[in-house]
Amino acid sequence: MIYRNLGKTGIMVSEVGMGCNRLGESNQPDTHWIKLAQMAVDLGVNIFDTAEAYGWGRSEEMLGHAVGNRSDVYIATKMCRMHEINKTDFSAARMAQTVEGSLKRLKRDCIDIYQLHSPNRRDMESFDWADGMAKLKKQGKIRFCAVAVNSADDGIWLMEKDIVEVLQITYNIFETEAQDKLFDVAKRHGVGLLCRMPLARGVLTGKFHPDQEIPEGHRALLDKQHLIKRIKIVKALQSIAEKYEGGMTRMALHFSLTPKAISAIIPGARAFDQLKENVSASNGVGLPDHILNKLKQFNAG
């Protein structure tokens, strides 16, 4: 496993982490999820991304059982909307309560990276969440302030205000907005970047076909009107992927690992083989130039 510096935090994270959105689902016993997270650590993964809303706390609980208070493992978790009433409240007062719940479930004394989960600009401007994070840092309950942003513009706005030390962004073959300006701003401010959805909710694995009905409940359906177009793009990319060692999945993961500004990608995993495949993508360089150029030519066309 290759490790990269997480910006000005000074910590080194595995360039392939583990997204834990599905950790704790009821289709597998707790032992499965605990062993999966422990296997990730054994394979060299030291950065896990979760949220209080993932499984309504189940994801954090499974991580707590699997890794607990280990100092060699970094946990990034998120403060989310109030799921009981589907209302946004990113106030410092509520944050003081939600962080206690996360700490208890994670069985940790301190959360390494504490994030807001996908706020819009109005939410970020309306609530005193930054003051709340600053207070929690002083209390030793969180180490670094972060936001999982919806757009490159929001990430740039946060960095230029010097509010965050880490950002979670989306960057994959379909979504390249961050490369135009955000990467340079992150480098200038020393902000570490975690990359979510490098496989675009599974579409970039190549397992879907244009005439295939997507199973109900699959996260790929969240792409809505973009889904069919993206599946067709993947089909067109197969001529490149079939010549690439590791195929479409490996090529997609390497695409997201290519920018040096990205500290770690955080693909999700529900099975042991899937986890091993994700981890095996760690190569320290991402895509070779000749493949990257082919993808750029494809996108330009």
C-alpha positions in Angstrom: 0.0 0.0 0.0 1.2 3.5 -0.9 0.6 6.4 1.5 0.1 10.1 0.8 0.3 13.2 2.9 -3.1 14.6 4.0 -2.2 18.2 3.4 -1.3 20.4 6.4 -2.8 17.8 8.8 0.7 16.1 8.6 -0.7 12.6 8.7 -0.1 9.9 6.1 -3.1 8.1 4.8 -3.4 5.0 2.5 -4.1 6.3 -1.0 -6.9 3.8 -1.1 -9.2 4.1 1.9 -12.6 2.5 2.6 -16.0 4.1 2.2 -18.4 2.7 4.7 -21.8 3.7 3.4 -23.0 0.1 3.3 -21.1 -1.2 6.4 -23.6 -2.8 8.8 -26.4 -3.6 6.3 -28.8 -6.2 7.5 -28.1 -8.6 4.6 -25.0 -9.8 6.4 -24.3 -10.6 10.1 -22.2 -8.2 12.2 -19.3 -10.5 12.1 -19.0 -10.1 8.3 -18.8 -6.3 8.5 -16.3 -6.4 11.4 -14.1 -8.9 9.6 -14.3 -6.8 6.4 -13.1 -3.6 8.2 -10.4 -5.6 10.0 -9.2 -7.1 6.7 -8.9 -3.6 5.3 -6.5 -2.7 8.1 -4.6 -5.9 7.5 -4.2 -4.9 3.8 -2.8 -1.5 4.8 -5.9 0.7 4.7 -5.7 3.3 7.5 -8.5 5.8 6.5 -12.2 5.0 6.8 -15.0 7.3 5.8 -18.4 7.0 7.5 -21.3 9.2 8.8 -23.8 9.2 11.6 -26.5 8.6 9.0 -25.0 5.5 7.4 -27.4 2.8 8.6 -28.5 5.3 11.2 -25.4 4.7 13.2 -24.8 1.1 12.2 -21.7 1.9 10.1 -20.0 3.7 13.0 -20.9 0.9 15.3 -19.3 -1.7 13.1 -16.1 0.4 12.8 -16.1 0.8 16.5 -16.1 -3.0 17.0 -13.5 -3.5 14.3 -10.9 -0.8 15.0 -12.0 1.1 18.1 -9.5 3.5 19.5 -6.5 2.4 17.4 -4.1 5.3 16.9 -2.8 3.9 13.6 -6.2 4.1 11.9 -7.9 7.4 11.0 -11.7 7.8 11.0 -13.5 10.5 9.0 -17.2 10.8 9.9 -19.9 13.3 9.2 -22.6 15.3 10.8 -25.8 14.9 8.7 -29.3 16.2 8.4 -31.7 15.3 11.2 -33.1 12.1 9.7 -36.1 12.0 12.1 -37.6 15.1 10.5 -35.5 15.5 7.4 -34.3 19.0 8.5 -31.0 20.6 8.3 -29.4 21.9 11.5 -25.6 22.4 11.4 -25.6 24.5 14.5 -22.7 24.3 17.0 -25.2 23.3 19.7 -26.5 20.3 17.8 -22.9 19.4 16.7 -21.9 19.2 20.4 -24.6 16.5 20.7 -24.0 14.6 17.5 -20.3 14.3 18.0 -20.9 12.6 21.3 -23.0 10.0 19.7 -20.4 9.3 17.0 -17.6 9.0 19.6 -19.6 6.5 21.5 -20.5 4.4 18.5 -16.9 4.5 17.1 -15.5 3.7 20.6 -13.0 6.5 20.2 -11.7 9.3 22.3 -11.3 11.6 19.3 -12.6 11.8 15.7 -9.7 12.4 13.3 -11.7 14.2 10.5 -15.1 15.6 11.3 -17.2 16.7 8.3 -20.4 18.4 7.4 -22.3 16.0 5.1 -23.0 17.6 1.7 -24.3 21.1 2.8 -25.4 23.7 0.3 -23.9 27.2 0.5 -26.8 28.7 2.3 -26.5 26.0 5.0 -22.8 26.8 5.4 -23.5 30.5 5.7 -26.5 30.2 8.0 -25.2 28.0 10.8 -22.3 28.5 13.3 -20.9 25.0 12.6 -17.3 26.4 12.1 -17.4 27.7 15.6 -18.7 24.4 16.8 -15.8 22.5 15.2 -13.2 25.0 16.6 -14.6 24.4 20.1 -14.5 20.6 19.6 -10.9 20.8 18.5 -10.0 22.7 21.7 -11.8 20.1 23.7 -9.8 17.3 22.0 -12.9 15.6 20.5 -12.0 16.2 16.9 -8.6 16.7 15.2 -9.4 18.3 11.8 -12.3 20.3 10.4 -13.7 19.2 7.1 -16.7 19.3 4.7 -17.9 16.9 2.1 -18.8 19.3 -0.6 -21.3 19.2 -3.5 -19.3 21.4 -5.9 -15.8 22.6 -6.6 -17.0 26.2 -6.0 -18.1 25.4 -2.5 -14.8 23.7 -1.8 -12.8 26.7 -3.1 -15.0 29.1 -1.0 -14.2 27.1 2.1 -10.5 27.0 1.5 -10.2 30.7 0.7 -12.0 31.4 4.0 -9.4 29.1 5.7 -12.2 27.1 7.4 -11.2 23.6 6.6 -8.1 21.4 6.7 -9.6 18.5 4.7 -12.3 18.4 2.0 -14.2 15.4 0.6 -14.8 15.9 -3.1 -16.2 13.9 -6.0 -13.7 13.2 -8.8 -14.0 10.4 -11.4 -14.1 9.9 -15.1 -17.5 11.5 -15.3 -17.0 14.3 -12.9 -13.8 16.3 -13.4 -14.9 19.8 -12.3 -12.3 19.8 -9.5 -9.3 19.6 -11.9 -10.0 23.1 -13.4 -9.2 25.1 -10.2 -9.8 23.3 -7.0 -6.7 21.1 -7.0 -4.5 24.2 -7.3 -6.3 26.0 -4.5 -6.0 22.9 -2.3 -2.3 22.8 -2.9 -1.9 26.5 -2.1 -3.8 26.2 1.2 -2.4 22.7 2.1 -5.8 21.2 2.3 -6.0 17.4 2.1 -8.5 15.9 -0.4 -10.5 12.7 0.1 -12.1 11.5 -3.2 -15.5 9.9 -2.9 -17.3 7.9 -5.7 -14.2 7.0 -7.8 -16.4 4.3 -9.3 -19.5 6.5 -9.7 -21.7 4.4 -7.5 -20.6 1.2 -9.3 -21.3 2.4 -12.9 -17.5 2.6 -13.7 -17.1 -1.1 -12.8 -18.7 -1.8 -16.2 -21.3 -4.2 -14.7 -24.3 -2.4 -16.2 -25.5 -2.4 -19.8 -27.6 0.2 -21.6 -30.6 -2.2 -21.9 -30.3 -3.6 -18.4 -32.8 -2.8 -15.7 -31.0 -1.5 -12.6 -32.1 -3.4 -9.4 -34.4 -1.4 -7.2 -32.5 0.3 -4.4 -29.1 0.3 -6.1 -27.2 3.5 -5.5 -26.6 3.9 -9.2 -30.2 5.0 -9.5 -29.3 8.2 -7.7 -27.6 9.4 -10.9 -31.2 9.7 -12.3 -31.2 11.3 -15.7 -27.4 10.9 -16.1 -27.4 7.1 -15.6 -28.2 5.8 -19.1 -25.7 8.2 -20.7 -23.0 7.1 -18.2 -23.6 3.5 -18.9 -23.2 4.1 -22.6 -19.9 6.0 -22.0 -18.6 3.0 -20.0 -19.5 0.7 -22.8 -17.6 2.9 -25.2 -14.6 2.9 -22.9 -14.4 -0.9 -22.8 -12.1 -0.9 -25.8 -9.5 0.9 -23.7 -10.3 -0.9 -20.5 -10.0 -4.4 -21.9 -6.3 -3.7 -22.7 -5.7 -2.3 -19.2 -4.4 -4.6 -16.5 -7.3 -4.9 -14.0 -9.9 -3.8 -16.5 -12.5 -1.1 -16.1 -12.6 -1.0 -12.3 -8.8 -0.6 -12.0 -8.7 2.0 -14.7 -11.4 4.1 -13.0 -9.7 3.9 -9.6 -6.4 4.8 -11.2 -8.0 7.8 -12.9 -9.1 9.2 -9.5 -5.7 8.5 -8.0 -3.8 10.3 -10.7 -4.0 13.9 -9.4 -1.3 14.5 -6.8 -3.6 16.8 -4.9 -5.8 13.8 -3.9 -4.6 12.2 -0.7 -6.9 9.2 -0.8 -9.8 7.7 -2.7 -12.5 6.1 -0.7 -14.4 3.4 -2.7 -17.0 1.4 -0.8 -16.8 -2.3 -0.3 -19.3 -4.9 0.8 -17.4 -8.1 0.0 -13.9 -9.4 0.7 -13.0 -9.8 -3.0 -14.2 -6.3 -3.7 -12.1 -4.9 -0.9 -9.0 -6.7 -2.2 -9.6 -5.4 -5.7 -9.9 -1.8 -4.4 -6.7 -2.0 -2.4 -4.8 -3.6 -5.2 -5.3 -0.4 -7.2 -2.7 1.4 -4.9 0.3 2.1 -7.2 1.5 5.5 -6.3 1.0 7.1 -9.7 -2.5 6.5 -10.9 -2.9 6.2 -14.7 0.0 6.2 -17.1 0.1 9.2 -19.4 -0.8 7.3 -22.6 -4.1 6.0 -21.1 -4.9 9.3 -19.5 -4.4 11.0 -22.9 -6.8 8.5 -24.5 -9.4 9.3 -22.0 -9.0 13.0 -22.5 -9.3 12.5 -26.3 -12.4 10.4 -25.7 -14.0 13.1 -23.5 -13.1 15.8 -26.0 -14.9 13.8 -28.7 
